[in-house]
Protein backbone atom coordinates (compact mmCIF):
# COMPACT_ATOMS: atom_id res chain seq x y z
CA UNK A 1 0.00 0.00 0.00
CA UNK A 2 1.60 3.18 -1.17
CA UNK A 3 0.80 6.49 0.49
CA UNK A 4 0.53 9.51 -1.74
CA UNK A 5 2.15 12.79 -0.77
CA UNK A 6 -1.23 14.52 -0.49
CA UNK A 7 -2.59 11.83 1.82
CA UNK A 8 0.59 11.96 3.94
CA UNK A 9 0.26 15.75 4.37
CA UNK A 10 -3.42 15.34 5.27
CA UNK A 11 -2.59 12.76 7.97
CA UNK A 12 0.31 14.84 9.32
CA UNK A 13 -1.90 17.94 9.62
CA UNK A 14 -4.62 15.89 11.35
CA UNK A 15 -2.04 14.57 13.83
CA UNK A 16 -0.66 18.07 14.56
CA UNK A 17 -4.17 19.48 15.07
CA UNK A 18 -5.02 16.58 17.41
CA UNK A 19 -1.86 17.19 19.43
CA UNK A 20 -2.56 20.93 19.64
CA UNK A 21 -6.15 20.36 20.80
CA UNK A 22 -5.00 17.81 23.39
CA UNK A 23 -2.37 20.23 24.70
CA UNK A 24 -4.93 23.03 25.01
CA UNK A 25 -7.32 20.72 26.90
CA UNK A 26 -4.57 19.55 29.28
CA UNK A 27 -3.35 23.08 29.99
CA UNK A 28 -6.87 24.41 30.48
CA UNK A 29 -7.93 21.68 32.90
CA UNK A 30 -4.80 21.19 34.99
CA UNK A 31 -5.12 21.88 38.71
CA UNK A 32 -4.20 25.42 39.71
CA UNK A 33 -1.97 26.25 42.65
CA UNK A 34 0.05 23.06 42.87
CA UNK A 35 3.48 23.50 44.47
CA UNK A 36 6.27 24.05 41.99
CA UNK A 37 9.32 23.28 44.12
CA UNK A 38 10.72 21.67 47.23
CA UNK A 39 12.61 23.30 50.10
CA UNK A 40 13.90 21.74 53.29
CA UNK A 41 13.96 22.51 56.99
CA UNK A 42 16.36 20.95 59.47
CA UNK A 43 14.11 20.28 62.45
CA UNK A 44 17.05 19.61 64.79
CA UNK A 45 18.68 22.94 63.94
CA UNK A 46 15.37 24.77 64.43
CA UNK A 47 14.95 23.26 67.90
CA UNK A 48 18.57 24.09 68.80
CA UNK A 49 17.97 27.72 67.81
CA UNK A 50 15.00 27.79 70.19
CA UNK A 51 17.02 26.25 73.03
CA UNK A 52 19.91 28.68 72.50
CA UNK A 53 17.51 31.65 72.43
CA UNK A 54 16.93 31.53 76.16
CA UNK A 55 14.41 30.51 78.75
CA UNK A 56 16.98 28.91 81.03
CA UNK A 57 15.63 30.68 84.10
CA UNK A 58 12.03 29.42 83.79
CA UNK A 59 10.33 26.57 85.52
CA UNK A 60 9.75 23.40 83.50
CA UNK A 61 6.02 24.12 83.22
CA UNK A 62 6.63 27.64 81.91
CA UNK A 63 9.30 26.40 79.51
CA UNK A 64 6.89 23.79 78.17
CA UNK A 65 4.25 26.45 77.49
CA UNK A 66 6.80 28.68 75.74
CA UNK A 67 8.05 25.72 73.69
CA UNK A 68 4.52 24.85 72.58
CA UNK A 69 3.85 28.47 71.58
CA UNK A 70 7.16 28.56 69.67
CA UNK A 71 6.29 25.30 67.92
CA UNK A 72 2.97 26.80 66.80
CA UNK A 73 4.83 29.89 65.55
CA UNK A 74 7.30 27.68 63.67
CA UNK A 75 4.53 25.66 62.04
CA UNK A 76 2.76 28.88 61.03
CA UNK A 77 6.00 30.31 59.58
CA UNK A 78 6.58 27.13 57.57
CA UNK A 79 3.00 27.09 56.26
CA UNK A 80 3.18 30.79 55.34
CA UNK A 81 6.49 30.32 53.51
CA UNK A 82 5.11 27.32 51.60
CA UNK A 83 1.97 29.19 50.60
CA UNK A 84 3.75 32.42 49.66
CA UNK A 85 6.42 30.65 47.60
CA UNK A 86 4.29 27.82 46.18
CA UNK A 87 6.63 25.11 47.50
CA UNK A 88 6.53 21.90 49.49
CA UNK A 89 8.57 21.95 52.72
CA UNK A 90 10.14 18.65 53.77
CA UNK A 91 12.47 17.57 56.55
CA UNK A 92 16.06 17.88 55.33
CA UNK A 93 16.79 14.39 56.66
CA UNK A 94 14.58 13.03 53.86
CA UNK A 95 16.41 14.86 51.06
CA UNK A 96 19.80 13.77 49.78
CA UNK A 97 20.77 17.02 48.06
CA UNK A 98 19.69 19.90 45.91
CA UNK A 99 16.80 21.54 47.76
CA UNK A 100 17.24 24.99 49.33
CA UNK A 101 17.18 25.05 53.13
CA UNK A 102 14.86 27.55 54.87
CA UNK A 103 15.61 26.59 58.48
CA UNK A 104 17.16 29.92 59.45
CA UNK A 105 14.39 31.95 57.89
CA UNK A 106 11.44 30.16 59.50
CA UNK A 107 13.20 29.58 62.84
CA UNK A 108 13.99 33.29 63.07
CA UNK A 109 10.35 34.14 62.31
CA UNK A 110 9.18 31.80 65.07
CA UNK A 111 11.72 33.24 67.51
CA UNK A 112 10.54 36.74 66.61
CA UNK A 113 7.05 35.71 67.68
CA UNK A 114 8.39 34.42 71.00
CA UNK A 115 10.34 37.65 71.53
CA UNK A 116 7.30 39.78 70.75
CA UNK A 117 5.32 37.91 73.40
CA UNK A 118 8.24 38.27 75.85
CA UNK A 119 8.58 34.49 76.18
CA UNK A 120 12.36 34.41 75.87
CA UNK A 121 14.76 36.78 77.61
Rosetta blueprint (number, residue, H / E / L):
1 X L
2 X L
3 X L
4 X L
5 X H
6 X H
7 X H
8 X H
9 X H
10 X H
11 X H
12 X H
13 X H
14 X H
15 X H
16 X H
17 X H
18 X H
19 X H
20 X H
21 X H
22 X H
23 X H
24 X H
25 X H
26 X H
27 X H
28 X H
29 X H
30 X L
31 X L
32 X L
33 X L
34 X L
35 X L
36 X L
37 X E
38 X E
39 X E
40 X E
41 X E
42 X L
43 X H
44 X H
45 X H
46 X H
47 X H
48 X H
49 X H
50 X H
51 X H
52 X H
53 X H
54 X L
55 X L
56 X L
57 X L
58 X L
59 X L
60 X H
61 X H
62 X H
63 X H
64 X H
65 X H
66 X H
67 X H
68 X H
69 X H
70 X H
71 X H
72 X H
73 X H
74 X H
75 X H
76 X H
77 X H
78 X H
79 X H
80 X H
81 X H
82 X H
83 X H
84 X H
85 X H
86 X L
87 X E
88 X E
89 X E
90 X E
91 X E
92 X H
93 X H
94 X H
95 X L
96 X L
97 X L
98 X L
99 X L
100 X E
101 X E
102 X L
103 X H
104 X H
105 X H
106 X H
107 X H
108 X H
109 X H
110 X H
111 X H
112 X H
113 X H
114 X H
115 X H
116 X H
117 X H
118 X L
119 X L
120 X L
121 X L
